[in-house]
Amino acid sequence: MAPSIRLSPVARSLFDEPLAIAVQGLNPRQQVTLRTSLRDETGELFQASARYQAGDDGELDLARCPALPGGSFSGLEPMGLLWALQPQKPFWYMMKRDVQSPFLLQLEVFEGHGESPGRLLAQAQHERAFLRDGVRRIPVREGRIRATLFLPPGNGPFPGIIDLYGTGGGLPEYRACLLANYGFAVLALAFYSYEDLPKEMKEFHLEYFEEAVNYMLQHTQVKGPGIGLLGLSKGGDLCISMASFLKGITATALINGSVANVGAVLRYKDIMIPPLGSNSKRIKVGKSGIADIVDVLNNPLEGPDQQSFIPLEKAECCFLFIVGQDDRNWKSEFFAVEGSKRLQAHGKEKPEIICYPGAGHYIEPPFFPMCAASMHLLVGKPVEWGGEPKAHCEAQVDAWQQIRAFFCKHLTGKPSGTSSKL
């Protein structure tokens, strides 16, 4: 029997779902190298490889067989060939721009454990999709709002969430649509560097975000009385500002967010919150040319920088802080702890804080490869994001479950279980 790759699900799975990989028809105890390849929409190649030895029966099941040293990872890692994918171009970040088309994953099995691939024994292709069948993608251009709404299949109304990314700008949709697969109505909201929105991060007006909140609260497919907010990085402090000043927010989840306003002036009616001060002399650049910016921001507890601390005690919602303890972008754990202290000092409920050792700044949905360093638009050079690939991957899997459970609990009143999955 010729060697062949066996996948489950066979041809297509959602990007945040596990993929079972096995090889059958090998010789007993045969040594092979497995390689995965994926090209993003710009054509950039991501690859991972691992060395294995088949069992006595010629079978190789990644759920039971540990990878041997010498590849992209070692040990028992059933999803290692996905989370260990790395760009062949330095400082490149895996982004999904068009969520309506899947990523195409190539799997190959080569003979032996050589530095260069041996004879090709088997190959397969698999689609990693973002939209579950029946999820509706609706571009939103109402008033000033520039966004995309994802609605689950079936009859609503559904619990609603607004999803914000960070300083990269534009309109990333992939996290919002993956979340909609689980029964949430999710609005991916652009806030700068997209269509006719401001090109630069100089000043943000909360009235824009208020328009988006009201759009969701008034939507017939969105279940009230309040909605959730999910923000990563700069999107995190914007979410805290929204929760602090706007009505209709029930639950706010932050992924490595700041409790101080960062990078741009924030205005709402007659209120102005200045950006947290910073000192570029605190940037450290190593021999690699990659910048370490973790100490650049000032302390929001000291001097005039206290004016940048967002008054989150005004919020009428529950908070969840997701923290990567190896975040090299800024001090996410410090921000979460100080936010918690401030809430409790004002008699508010203690927020949930979940810390992940070995996780970096960009905690994405499950199985996105960790980005250790990439170009930072505001710094103008590659910066370290932190993280150790295996620990970071495990954090992404757990954080994704925690975020969904948090929104299930506070937006539907039901504990999250498999029943919430469509």
N, C-alpha and C positions, 0 to 999 in steps of 0.2 A: 504494500500500500504506500503510495507516494505521500510525503508529509503534507499536511494541510493545517490552516489556521481555523480554529473554531471560536466564534464570537457570540456572546449573549448580552444584550439583544443582537440579532444576526446582522442586520444591515444598517440600522439607524437607532440612535439613542439621543436623549437630551444631554446637553453639555454638562449639566450638573449631576447626571446620573452615573453610577458606577458601570464599568464595562468589563465583563468577564472575558479573559483571554486565555486560550489554551492551544497547544500544538499537538497534533496526533500523527502517527505514522513515522515517527523517528526510530532510529536504531536504539536498542537498550543502552542507557547511560551515554547517549550521544551528546557531544558538546556543541552548542549552537549559540549564536548571537541574534537577539531580537532587536529590530530597529523600528521606531515610529517616526514618521515625517508628516508635517502639516505646513501648508503655505497659507499665510494670511492674505487678505484682499489686496495688499500692495505687492504680493509675490514673494515676500520675504519668507525664508525657510526656517522652520523650527524642527529640531531633531533630538531624539533620545535613544540610547541603546543600552542593552543589559545582556550579561553573559549567563547562560543557564546550562544545566545538564539534565537531560531527560531521565525519567525513572526507568526501572528495570523492564517496564512494559512498553517503552518508547513513547510514553505520554508525558506531556509537560503542561501542568496547570499552574498558572501564576498565582492562584489563590493558595496553593499548597507547596510550591517550589520556591525556595529563596534564590534571589539573584546572587551570583558569585562576584567577588571583587573585580574591578577593572572596567566597569561600565559607568553609566550616568548615576547609578545607585546600586546598593547591594542589600541583601536581606529579603525578608518576605514583604513584598510591596505589590499587591495585585494591581494597583493603579499607577505604579511607578513610571511606566512608559508614557503616561499622559502628564502627570505633574512634573516630571523631570525634563519635559521638552524645553530646549533652550534655543534662542535665536542664533543663527549663524552670523548675523550682522551685530556687532557690539552695540549695547545700549538700546536695543530694540524692545518694544513692549507689545505683548499680544493684545490686540484690540479687535472687537467684532463690530464692523461698521453697519453691515446690512444683515439684520437679524432674520430676514425672510429666507436667506440661503444658509445651508449648513456649512461648517468646516468639513473638509474631506481629509480623513486620517488614513495614511498609508501604513500598513504593517508588513514587515519583511522578516524572513527567517534565513540566516546565513549559516553556513557550515563553519565550525571551529570558533576559536577565541582570538584570532589574529588581530593585529592593529588595523589592518585594512580588511574589509569584508571578504569572507570566503565565498564559495559557490552559493548562489541563491537557491534555497530549497522550497520556499513557499511564500506566497504574498496574498494580501487581502486589502480591501478598502472598506471604510466604515464612515457613515455620515454622523457628525456630531451636531445636532440641531438645537435651535434656541426657542422656537415656537412650537408648543404642543398643538396638535390638530384642533381647530375650532377657536383658538385664541385670536381675537380681533385686534389688528393694529390700526389705530386711527390718528392720523396727523392732526394736531390741534393748532389753529391759527385764529384765536379769538381775542379781540382787543390787542393787548401787547403780548399775550402768551405765545411762546414758541416752544412746543412740546409734542410728545407722542403719548397717546393713551392706549394702554393694553387692557382689554376686557376678556375675562375667562369665558369659555363656552357656557351655554345654558342661560337660564333666566336669572337676572340679578334681583335685587341689588347686591353688590359685593362690598366687602370692607375696602376702603380706599387708602392709598399710600401715594405720597409724592416722593420721587427719587432724585437726589442731587449728587453729581460727581464733583470733582475738584478743579484745580487751577488749569487743567488741560482744556477747559472750555468745550464748545461744541455741544452736541446732543447724543451722548452715549445711551443706547437703548437696551444693551444686552442684559444688564442686571434687572431692569424693570420688567422685561418680557419673561425672563426666567422666573421671577417672582409671581407674575400673573398666571403662570402655569399651575400655581398652587391655590388659585381661587381668589386672588386679590385683584382689584382694579387699580392699576399702577400708572401714574403719570410721570414719565421721564421728562424733566423740565430743564431746558437750556437757560443759562443766565448771563452768558457773555460769549463773544467770539462765535456767533452763529447768526446767519441771515442778517436781519437788520438790528440785532442787539448790539450793545457797545462792543468795540473790538478789544478793549483793554480792561483790566481790573483796576479801575480808579475809584469808582463810587457805585455803590449799590443802593437802590431804593426798595424798601420792604413793600411798598405799594404794589410792585410788580409781582412779588411772591404772594401777596394777599389776594391778588386777582386769580392766581392759580389755585389757592386754597378755596376761594369762593366758587370757582369753576367746578371743583371736585364736590364741594358740599351741595351744590345745586344740581349735580348731574343725576339723572333718573336711575342710572345703573350703579350709583355709589350709595352705600348704606351709611346713614348717619348714626348718632348725631355728630360724631367727630371723625377725623382722619388721622393717619399716621404719617410720619416723616422719616426718611432714611437718607443719611448723608455720609459721604466719605471725605476725609481731609477738609478742604475749604468748604465743601458741601455740608460738613458737620457743623461748623460754626454758623453757617447760614441757617441750618435747621434749628439750632438753639435760639438764634435771634427770632426766627418765625414763631417758635413755641413761646418765647418770652413776651412778644408783643401782639400776636394775632390770635383771634378767637377761632374755635373749632378744631384745635389740635388735641388729640387724646393720648397719643403715644409717639415718642421720638427716639429713634435708634441711631447711634453715631458710631461710625467706624473710624477710629484714629482721628477724632475731631478735636477742635480746640474750644475752650470755654471763653477765650478772648477773641475779639474780632480781629481777623488777620488780613493783611494785604491790600485793603481798600477801605475807604470811608463808608460807613453804613448810615443811611438816613431813613427816618420814618416820621412823617408829619413834622413836628418841630424838634424831634430828637436827633442828635448826631452822636454816633459812637466812632471815635478815631481808631485807626488800625494800631495794633500793638507795635511798639517800636522794635527796631532790629539793628544789628551792627554787623555789617558784612566783613569786618576785620576778624570776626569769630569763625569765619569759614575756614576749614582746614582742608588743604588739597594734598593728597598723597602722591607717591611716585607714579601711580596709575593715571593721574590726571583727574580722578573722580573726587568731587567735593563732598565733604562731610559738613552738613549744615545744621546738625541737631542743636547746636548752641547759639544759633544766629538770633533767635527771638529774645526780647527782653522778658523779665519776669512780670506777669500781670498783677502781682501782689505788691509791687513796689512803685513808689513815686507816682509821676503822672501817668504811667502805664496802667494804673488801676482803672482809669477811665475806659480802657478797652475791654475790661471784663464785662461780659454780657450779663445783664440782670436776670439770670435764669430762674431766680426765685419768684419772678412774676408769672412763670409758666403754670398752667393748670393741667399738666400732663404727666405721665410716667416717662422716665428716661431709662435707656439701656446704653451703656458705654461698652463698646468692643475695643479692646486695647491690645495691640501688638507690642510686647515688651522689648522687642529689638527694633522698634520704629526709629529710623535715623532721620526722618523728616523733621520731627519736633517731639516734644516730651508728652506724648499722648497719655501716659499713665499719670503723670503729674497733673495734667489738665482734668482728667476724670476724677481724681481724688479731690482736687480743689473744688470742682463743680459739686461733688457730693457734700463736702464740708459746708459750702455756701447754702445749698438747699436745706440741709439739716439745721443750720444756724437760723434759718427763717421758718423753722417748723414744718418744712415740707418732707415728703416721703423720701427715704434714702434711695437713690437710684441703684439699679442693678449694674455692677461693673464686672465684666468677664475679661480676665487677662490671659494672654497666650504667650508663654515663654518661647523664644525662637521665632516668633512671627514678626514680619516687617511692617512697612507702612501700608502697602497696597493689598489689603485683605479683600480678595475678590470672591465671586461665587466659586464653588468647588471645582477643582481640577484645572483652573487657569494656572499656567506655570508661574512660579514666583519671578518677579522682576527685581533683580538685585540692585540695578543701577540703570538710569536712563536720563535723557535730557530733561532739564527743568526749565520751563518757559521763563520763569521769573529770575532764575540764577544765571541762565545763559550757558550753562555747561552741564555735563553729566553729574548727577548726584547719587549718593548711596541711599537706597530705601530701606536697607536692613533685611534681616530674615535669614533663616537656614531652611533650605528647600523642603525637607521632609516635615519639620515642625510647622512650617508655614502652610504647607498643604493640609496637614491635619487641622490646623486652626481654621482654614477656610471651610472645611467640611463641617466642623462643629459650629462655627459662627453662623453659617447659613441656616442650620437647624434652630439655633438660639434666636435669630432674628425673626424667623417665621413663627416660632412658638410665642415670642413676645407680642407680635402683632395679632396672632390668633387670640391670645388671652385678652388683650386690651381693646381690640376692635370688634371681636365677636363674642367675648365672654366665655369662649369654649377653649379647653386645652387643645394644643395642637397634637394631632395624631395622624396616622396614615389616612384617616377619614377626611382630613381637610384637603388631601391631594386629589386632584380631579381624575 
